[in-house]
Structure formats: structure tokens, C-alpha cells
Amino acid sequence: MKHGVAFRKFSRTSSHRMLMLRNLVTSLLQHEQIKTTLPKAKDTARLAEKIITLGKKGDLTAFRRATGFLLDQSLVPKLFSELAQRYAERPGGYTRIHKFGNRPGDNAPHAILELVDNPRDLRFQMTARAVGWELLGKKVGQESLQSLTANGISDIEGIIEKEKIVPPEARGELRSVTRRNLQKVLRYQGSDAVEKMSRIAEDHVDTLLAQPLALKEIAAAKQEKKNKAAAFAGIRLKAGQTLPGGVRSTLHLAQGALGKENPGRWQWFTRRKLGVDKTSVWNQL
């Protein structure tokens, strides 16, 4: 029978492993969003849940245990004030793990570990954009694109307020999956969360409406510029291209504005080139 195989070892000694996890928890409380491998994220989330629970207790014993665990002592007031107030009504589940593909190099599974309801909450941002996408998809079939571009979608905040109390199985303005995610991210947040979500949804709707028009204008501008530059297409220099008789090297041309002349270089170290240097004339085209 195997014993002592409850947790991951990470190919480290117990002291090294615990110090690594303490460092990850400290970084999570400081930045509220970190990126690491998936196994490390799972063990870090397990310890971060316990540390935030200590912050919610707020007694002297919890203060001493948190102070001994965190590597940065300046984060202890944040734990016992800001984070304790944020998660006062939440019974648990203070962290969230997003899978982020595989890491280049060793192909290790990547993940983003974050505190829920943080200022850069990924689930909140994704839900707000999904709300804007679905509302715009319904309006496109009812109104013309010109009117939507001019007026946008009105009363998004009111729609979000209504969807907060609609059961997930009932019919509404949003899909059941989006409505369930909306109610989940707004459940323990303050009164300003609805206004913030509606603002993000409106910005995403404006982006979706403006992107086709912007791409059309960019394509037209590129075509016009291409027609004007057709006469100079054969003689205009490209990056890293030099001229017969030029004194600048190909590396200097490729660096562009970053390439600087070396005033301390002696003249007899410079190889003179035959012909006439017309670099300044070509650069004016």
C-alpha cells in the first residue's frame, strides 16, 4: 500500500514546494490574477481559499497565521480589510481557474488563476461581451444596420436588471447559458456592477458595429495609396535594402531610426565603396 501520495510533489522537497506555493499565493493576493501551470494553480487555489478564510475571521490567531504564511507583510492589511469585505457574503469559492492552453517550450498545461470579483475579472468581461453580442444579434434582424450604427442599442442596463431575476429555464432577451453566467457573476457584487456590465456591453456593441465600417475605409485608403505609389513601386527602398555606392550597411538600414552613427570610429577602419552615394535622394521618395 502506498502512503503519502495525497498531494502533488512537483519534483521538489517539502520545504522548496511549500515556499513555492507561498510565493504563488502572495503573488495572487497582490496582483489578483496570475498565470502558471494547471497543477500549480490547483494547489495554489486550495491554499488561497484558506488564507482568505483567515482574513474573514479577523481574530488575533488568524492574523498571526496569515502573517507567518505570506511572504510580503504589506499584503496583510489588504487581506483583512479589502478582501474580507469583498467576500463577506460569499460562503466560499474565492478563486477561479481558466485553462489557457499549453505553454510553448515544454508543452505544460497553462492556466490563469484569479480572485473572483476582482477589477479585471475575466468571467465578468466575457459575460458582458456575450450580453452585447446577443442583444446586437437580435436587433440586426429587426432594424436596419444604418439605424443601429447611428443609435446603437438602448436600455442595456434595464435589460440586465430584468435578466437578473428571470429563471434560467424561462424565455428572455438572453440565452439560458448567458443568463446563468450573468446571475452568477452579479450575485455577490454591489449595485454598481450592473452599470459596469452595461457599459462594457455597450462598448462591445459599438466595436462590433464600427469594425466592418473601419475595415472598409482602411481597405479603400490602402487601395488609393497603392494607386498613388504605383509609379514609385520599383524604385522605393525596402527595409534592409541598400543602394549601389551607398556607405550605410544593410544592418544600419534595417535598424532604421535605431541605427546611430558611431562618431568614434576611425576613418581607415571604414571600407570605402565605389560609385556615388545617392542615399539622401532615394530617401526623399
Buried (B, 14 or more C-beta within 10 A) or exposed (E): EEEEEEEEEBEEEEEEBEEBBBBBBBBBBBEBBBBBBBEBBBBBBEBBBEBBBBBBBEEEEBBEBBEEBBEEEEBBEBBBEEBBEBBEEBEEEBBBBBEBEEBEEEEBEBBBBBBBBBEEBBBBBBBBBBBBBBBBEEBEEEEEEEEBEEEBBEEBBEBBEEBBEBEBEEEBBBEBEBBBBBBBBBEBBEEEBBEBBBEBBBEBBBEBBEEEEEEEEEEEEEEEEEEEEEEEEEEEBEEEEBBEEBEBEEEBBBEEEEEEEEEEEEEEEEEEBEEEBEBEEBEEE
